[in-house]
Structure formats: structure tokens, C-alpha cells
């Protein structure tokens, strides 16, 4: 039995995108070329890999098992490339990184320039995605790693904790809590709390922290994935919202009195997450080091507070 790595790449691409034309575009070949190679592989194996009568195209039972093994084989090839780079003491290639929206504007500017200058031969490709999308793309090898809030407890996904952010309450100047130095967790207001849209892990942490029912300052139908937008809604419309520490550092000095520490001290754990079969170990280690150096040192202390559940 003979097959090529290219054929394996083609069947993985079709499984990932569930469309022959899109898979061909991503593999930089024509659709007839990709289809011909997959058909040839099916003839060599003596099984049909894809049910072409369905749209989007789906793998057969045999196809699912073979494609899973193809992904493992391609990961092992990546590990060989990693060994070669290690021998040559060179880091190069592509690193596809996902990052959640409540981290991206506050964390990316802190480390991305340092990383790209330190490793100019590495093409860092960053995508801003919700946690569920990052996990899904890690499993289908569309991403190499992700920056997300943990613990997630996802099968086959490993978590490497990076730092721990305080969760702070941000209030309007006329809010009843505005003059208090800090508050107890049970005092976090439910009736005027602005929340992120469904699907954001920080929304879940907010609800878990204060036992919120999900109803709050919803005077009109509005969904946001932006912490900055929620902060400005508090400024103009009143109420309060929770901010993680890196976002809170963006609050102007004259408004810092409106940030309230919460007791007992809640924190969110930020981690680098990746597939169990991740091949680019050296890249992961270097990225971990640079991110940890880029955040305030006190955020590295795991014991600084109690991690709030994401789910």
C-alpha cells in the first residue's frame, strides 16, 4: 500500500472545511487535482473516505478513522521538522494562535512585537475567536495554540497557565458603591450589571462570581464582545461592570477610584492551550516565556486569589 503525505493533507483539508473547492483553495491546488488524488487514495485503500452525496461533504465511518490517523501522521512529520530546527538552533515556520476577545486588546500589544523581533523567521498568525471556536480549531489543526481563560477541562486539550488577573468591579461615579474602597463578592450588584454577550467566557465568570441570573442592565437589546464598550456604557448610562486586571489598567488614573477590589479575591486564570499532539514544543516554550515577561510580575503568582470557574 502506497500513499503520499500530500494525499493525507488533502483528506484532512476536506474533513476540516467539508467542501472540496475550499479545501483545494487552502491547499493551493485546483479542485480537480485534489479530487483526483483523493479518489486515487480511496482506490489504493479500497474504501470510500467521503460521502459525496451530502452537502456539506462528510467522511464515512471508515473515513473518520483514517482521517484521524492521517492527522496523527502529519503531526509526527511536524515533530521531525521541529527536531531539525532544534539541531540547527533556529526557530522558523508558522505559529497559528487563537486569542479570546477579552484578552486580545490588552495582552497582544504587550508581547507580539517582542516575539516577532526575537524570532523573525516565525510567521505568527493571530485570530481573535471565542473559546469554543479556539478549541474546535485546535482539534482540527487549524490552530497551533490558543490564549484563553481556564480551566476548561476539554478532552485532548492541554493547558499551560500563564498568569492570574484580578477581577474588579467598575462603577459609575454616582453609583452607591462609588465611595467604597472595596466590596464583598455578595455585594456585586445584579440589577445594574452590564454583561458581555452569550458565548464569552468572561460573561460566564461574571455570572459564576456573583450568582447573577443573566438579567441586568438590559434596557435595550444589545450584545457586545468588547469590555471597552461595556466600560463606556457604565460611563454614560450608569451601573457597573466587571473588568479583568489588564483591562482595568487601561482605565485613566483619574477614574481609578471607580475600580473596586472584591473580597474574597477573585482571579481569572489565563493559559496557553494546545492539542495533546502539538509538535512545536520549542515555539510554545518561547512564547510562554515572552508572555510571562510581558505582564506585571504580581500576576504570575498562582496564590494571589481564587480562580473563578469559566463553566
N, C-alpha and C positions, 0 to 999 in steps of 0.2 A: 504494500500500500504506500503510495507516494502522495504527499500534498505539500504545498508551499506555505511559508509564513504569510505571503500576500493573500492567499486564499482564506487563511484564518482571519486576517484583518478585514477582509470583505464580509465574511459572515457575521463577524462581531459588529461591523458598521451597520449592516442591515438590521440586526437584532436591536441595536441601540436606537436607530432612527425609524425603524418599522416602515421604510419606504426605499425602494431600490434607487430611485433617482437621487434622493437626498443623500443616501449612503455613497453613491458614486461621486457626487459633488464633494463630499467630505474626504473621500479617498483620492480625489484629483484624477479620476479616470472617467471614461464615458460609461453610460449606463449599460450599453451592450457588452462592453468589456467586462464589467463587474458581473453581470448576469451570466455571461459565458463561463467565467471562472468558477462561479458558484455551482452552475449546472455540472461542470466537469468534476468538481469535488464530490457532488452528490453521486455521480456515476461511479467514481472511484470508491466511495464508501458503501454504495449500494443502498442508500437511504435518502429519503426526501427530507431536507432540512427546514424548508419553509412552506407554509400553506399559502399559496399564491392566489387562492380564490377569495381570500378575505382582505378587507381594507380597514385599517392598516394591516400590512402583512404580519403574520405571527409565526414563530417557529413551531414545528411539530414537536411531539413528545421526545422523539429521538434527537431532534434539532436542539432542544433546550439543553440536553445533557452534553451534546457535542460542543455547543457554543460555550457552555460554562468551562469545559476543558480547554477550548481554544483561548479563552481569556487567561486561564492559568498559564498556558504555554507562552503567550505573548508577554505576560508579566515576568516570566523567567528569562525571556530574551532581554527585557529591560534590565534585569539584575546583572546579566553579563556585561551590558554596556556600562552599568554603574561600577563594576569591578575594574573595567578598563580605565574609566575615568580616575578611579582611586589610585591605580598604579601610576598613571600619568600626573597625578596630583592636580587635576583640572576638573572644575565643575562647569558643565555645559549642558545644553539641551533645553527642554521646555518644562516649566512648572506651572500647572494649571491649578489655580487657587480660587476657591469659593469663599465669600465672606458675607455674613448677615448684615442687613441694612443698619441695625442699631450699633454696629461696630465700625463699619466702613469709613464714615467721615471723620471719626476720631482716632482710629488706630492706623489706617493706611498711611496717612501723611507722616506718621511717626517713624515708620520703618521702611517703606517701599524704596525711597531714594537711597538709603544706606545699603539695602540689599542689592539693588541693581548696580550701584557703583562698585560694591565689593565683588560681585560676580557678573561682569559684563557679558560673559558668554552664555548666561542663562536667560532665556526668554520667559519672563514672568507674565503670565496671563491671568488677570483677576476678573472674576464675575461676582456681581452682587446678587445674592439669592437668599430665599428663605431657607431655614434649616432643613425642612423636609426635602427641598429640591437639591440641596447640597448632598444630603445622604443618598438620594436616588442617583445622582450623577457620580458619586464615589463608587457606587455598586456597579455602574455600567462603564466605568473607566473614562467618563467624560471629564472628570476632575481628578487631580492627584491628591489634593488635600483641601481641608476647609478650616475656616476660623469661625467657631460657633460657641454658643453657651452650653455648658454641660452640667451634670451628667445626662446623657441621652439614653444609655443602655440599649444601643442598637446592635443586633447580632452582626458580627463580622466587621464592625466599625470600632477602631481603637481610638482612645482619647489621650492626648498628652497635655495636661493642664499647663497653662502659661502664666496666668495671673488672676487676681481676685479683686473685683471692683465693689466698692460700697454702693448701696442703693440709697439715694437721698430723695427726700420729698421737696419739690419746688412749688412755692405758693405765690399767689398774687399779693401785692403789698397790703391790700385791705383784708386779706384772709384772717380769720380768727386766730390762726396759728402763726401769723407772720412775726409776732414779737417773742415767740417761744424759742429758746436756744435749741431744743430738741424735742422729740416726741416718742412715745411708746408705739410699738407696732400696731396695737389695737386702736390707736388714735388716728391712724391714717384714714382720712375721710373717704367715705364711699359715695356720698351724694354729689360731689363736685369734682370727681377724679377723672381727668382726661386719659383715655386709653388708646393704645395702638390698635390697628385693625386686626381682625382674626387672622391667624396663621403666623403671627410674630411671637417668638418665644418670650420676648420681654413682656408682652401682654399677659402670657400665662404666668410669668413670675410675679407680676403685679397682683394678679388675682390670688395666687397662692400665698403671697405675703400677708395680705390684709383680709383674706376671706371674702373678697369682693364678689358680688353676684354677676358682674358683667355689665350692669346698668350703671350709668354715671352721668357725666356732663354731656349728654347726647341731646342737645336742644334742637339739633337738625341732623339729617343723615350725612355722616362724614366718616371716611375711613382714611387713615394716614399710616404710612410706613416710616414717617420721619419724626424723630424725637424733637428736632428743632421746630417743626411745625407745632407740636403739642406745647412746647415751651412758649411759643409766641401766642398760642391760643390762651394760655394762662395769663400772659401779659395783657392781652386786650379784652378777654371775656371773663377773667376771674377764674376761681377754682384752683386746682392743683394737679400735679402730675409727678410721676416718679422718674428720676434720671439716674442712669449708671454713672460712675465716678468720672470716666473720661469725658462723657458728655457734659457733666457738671463743671468740669474745668474750663469749658467754653463760656460759662456764664460770666458776664462782666463783673469786675471787682465790686462796683457799687451796688450790685444786686445779690452778692453772695449771702447777705443776711437772710435772704428768702430760701436758702437751701437748709433743710432741717435733717440733722442726723437722727437715725431711727434706732431705738433700743428694743430688744437685743439686736446687735449689729448685723443687718442682712448684707450678704455679698453675692455677686454672681460670678461663677467660675467660667473663665474664657479658656478654651482649649484649641489645640490643633487636632483635627480629626482626620482619619485616613483609613483606607481599606486595610484589612489584615494582610493582604498580599502586596502592599505598597513596596515598590522596588527602589525608589530614590532616597535611600536612607540618609546619605550624606547631605543631600539638599534639605531634607527635613530637619536634620540636626542644626545646620547653619541658620535656617530660617527661625527655628526655635530660639537660638542664641540671640539673634539680632532683635527679635520682637521683645524678648525679656529685657534687653538692654535699653529698649526704646520707651518703656513705660516707667513711671515713678517707682523707685525701689521698694516702697512700702506695699505696693500692690502684689509683690512676689510672695508675701507671707501668707501661707495657707491658713494659718491660725487666726487671722485678723477678724474673722466673723463667721457667721453661719451661712452656708450655701443654701440659697433658696431654690426649690425644685423648679425645673423647667416644665415638667409634665405632671 
